[in-house]
Amino acid sequence: MFKRIVVAIDGSQTSRRAFEAALDLAQIHGAVLQPFYVVENTPLYFDVPGYDPSALRTQLVEQGKTLGSESIEAMRARGIEGDVAIGEATSLDDVSALVLKAARDFNADLLVMGTHGRKGFQRLILGSVAERCLRQATLPVLLIPSAAGSETPAEQS
């Protein structure tokens, strides 16, 4: 039985599906839910001469606030307790490390996340955040695939 669940949110369709799964689990188990959003302040985005990284950071912070508000509203509508947490990735703390730290700090007994988030090219180089979390986690991890909830070709006809 799960009592404390962390779900990684990033605005992608897959993370929205993961959030829905976490809502269902929290409701079924009477668990406290913590949606967790990371502001990715990574150098990969900022290595362009003359680019001001504060514009992207500001946009990501605003996205986190919006997603947080939407998450809390959805949780309250279903009677689920919890609050949103936000972390900020740096060159020392990548997204996967922050997600796992959030789960530890929350004393979570389940981590829910989507298999594919905002990243594309970086996944080819570094591996996905979900894969790194799965490899390093000390708690159960429920991965929601990007195709979860979508129709198969047979269902579309």
C-alpha positions as CSV (number, residue, x, y, z in Angstrom):
1,M,0.0,0.0,0.0
2,F,1.4,3.4,-1.0
3,K,1.2,6.3,1.5
4,R,3.5,8.9,-0.1
5,I,3.8,9.2,-3.9
6,V,6.1,11.6,-5.9
7,V,5.3,12.2,-9.6
8,A,7.6,14.0,-11.9
9,I,5.9,16.6,-14.0
10,D,7.3,18.6,-16.9
11,G,4.4,19.6,-19.1
12,S,4.9,16.9,-21.7
13,Q,2.0,14.6,-22.7
14,T,3.7,11.6,-21.2
15,S,4.2,13.4,-17.8
16,R,0.5,14.4,-17.9
17,R,-0.3,10.7,-18.3
18,A,2.0,9.9,-15.4
19,F,0.3,12.5,-13.3
20,E,-3.1,11.0,-14.1
21,A,-1.8,7.5,-13.0
22,A,-0.4,9.0,-9.8
23,L,-3.7,10.7,-9.1
24,D,-5.5,7.3,-9.5
25,L,-3.0,5.6,-7.3
26,A,-3.2,8.3,-4.6
27,Q,-6.9,8.1,-4.6
28,I,-7.1,4.3,-4.4
29,H,-4.5,4.1,-1.6
30,G,-5.4,7.3,0.2
31,A,-1.8,8.5,-0.4
32,V,-0.4,12.0,-0.1
33,L,0.9,13.1,-3.6
34,Q,3.8,15.4,-4.4
35,P,4.0,16.6,-8.0
36,F,7.7,17.6,-8.6
37,Y,8.8,20.0,-11.3
38,V,12.4,20.7,-12.2
39,V,13.6,24.0,-13.8
40,E,16.3,22.7,-16.1
41,N,19.1,25.3,-15.9
42,T,21.6,23.2,-17.8
43,P,24.5,24.5,-19.9
44,L,23.3,22.6,-23.0
45,Y,20.6,25.3,-23.5
46,F,23.0,28.2,-22.9
47,D,26.0,27.5,-25.1
48,V,25.0,30.0,-27.8
49,P,27.1,33.3,-27.9
50,G,25.0,36.3,-27.0
51,Y,22.1,34.2,-25.6
52,D,20.6,35.4,-22.4
53,P,19.8,32.3,-20.3
54,S,17.5,34.3,-18.0
55,A,14.7,34.4,-20.6
56,L,14.5,30.5,-20.8
57,R,14.8,30.2,-17.0
58,T,12.0,32.7,-16.5
59,Q,9.8,30.7,-18.9
60,L,10.6,27.4,-17.2
61,V,9.9,28.9,-13.8
62,E,6.5,30.2,-15.0
63,Q,5.7,26.8,-16.6
64,G,6.5,25.2,-13.2
65,K,4.1,27.6,-11.5
66,T,1.3,26.9,-14.0
67,L,1.8,23.2,-13.9
68,G,1.9,23.3,-10.1
69,S,-1.4,25.2,-10.0
70,E,-3.0,22.8,-12.4
71,S,-1.8,19.9,-10.4
72,I,-3.1,21.2,-7.1
73,E,-6.5,22.0,-8.7
74,A,-6.7,18.4,-10.0
75,M,-5.7,16.9,-6.7
76,R,-8.2,19.0,-4.7
77,A,-11.0,18.0,-7.1
78,R,-10.3,14.4,-6.3
79,G,-9.7,14.9,-2.5
80,I,-6.0,14.1,-2.7
81,E,-3.7,15.7,-0.2
82,G,-0.3,17.0,-1.0
83,D,1.6,20.0,-2.4
84,V,3.9,20.7,-5.4
85,A,7.6,20.9,-5.0
86,I,10.0,22.6,-7.5
87,G,13.7,22.0,-7.9
88,E,16.3,23.7,-10.1
89,A,18.9,21.6,-12.0
90,T,22.5,22.9,-12.1
91,S,25.7,21.5,-13.5
92,L,26.1,19.7,-10.1
93,D,22.5,18.4,-9.7
94,D,20.9,17.0,-12.9
95,V,17.2,16.3,-13.2
96,S,17.3,12.7,-12.2
97,A,19.4,13.4,-9.1
98,L,16.8,16.1,-8.1
99,V,13.9,13.8,-8.7
100,L,15.4,11.1,-6.5
101,K,16.3,13.6,-3.8
102,A,12.8,14.9,-3.8
103,A,11.5,11.3,-3.4
104,R,13.9,10.8,-0.5
105,D,13.1,14.1,1.2
106,F,9.3,13.4,0.9
107,N,9.9,9.9,2.2
108,A,8.0,8.5,-0.8
109,D,7.3,4.9,-1.2
110,L,6.6,5.2,-5.0
111,L,8.0,7.4,-7.8
112,V,5.8,7.8,-10.9
113,M,7.1,9.3,-14.1
114,G,6.7,9.2,-17.8
115,T,9.3,7.4,-20.0
116,H,9.7,10.4,-22.3
117,G,9.6,14.0,-21.3
118,R,10.7,17.3,-22.8
119,K,14.1,16.0,-23.9
120,G,14.9,14.7,-27.4
121,F,18.5,15.1,-28.5
122,Q,20.0,15.0,-25.0
123,R,18.5,11.5,-24.5
124,L,20.7,10.1,-27.2
125,I,23.8,11.4,-25.5
126,L,23.0,11.0,-21.8
127,G,20.1,8.5,-21.6
128,S,16.7,9.6,-20.4
129,V,15.9,11.0,-17.0
130,A,13.5,8.1,-16.4
131,E,16.2,5.5,-17.2
132,R,18.7,7.2,-14.8
133,C,16.1,7.4,-12.0
134,L,15.2,3.7,-12.5
135,R,18.8,2.6,-12.3
136,Q,19.6,4.7,-9.2
137,A,16.3,4.5,-7.3
138,T,16.0,2.8,-3.9
139,L,12.2,2.8,-4.1
140,P,9.7,1.4,-6.6
141,V,9.4,3.4,-9.8
142,L,6.3,3.2,-12.0
143,L,7.1,4.3,-15.6
144,I,4.3,5.4,-17.8
145,P,5.1,4.9,-21.5
146,S,4.5,7.7,-24.0
147,A,1.9,5.6,-25.8
148,A,-0.1,5.0,-22.7
149,G,-3.7,6.0,-23.2
150,S,-3.4,6.4,-26.9
151,E,-5.4,4.4,-29.4
152,T,-3.8,1.6,-31.4
153,P,-4.3,1.7,-35.2
154,A,-6.9,-1.1,-35.0
155,E,-9.0,1.1,-32.6
156,Q,-8.9,4.1,-34.9
157,S,-10.8,2.4,-37.7
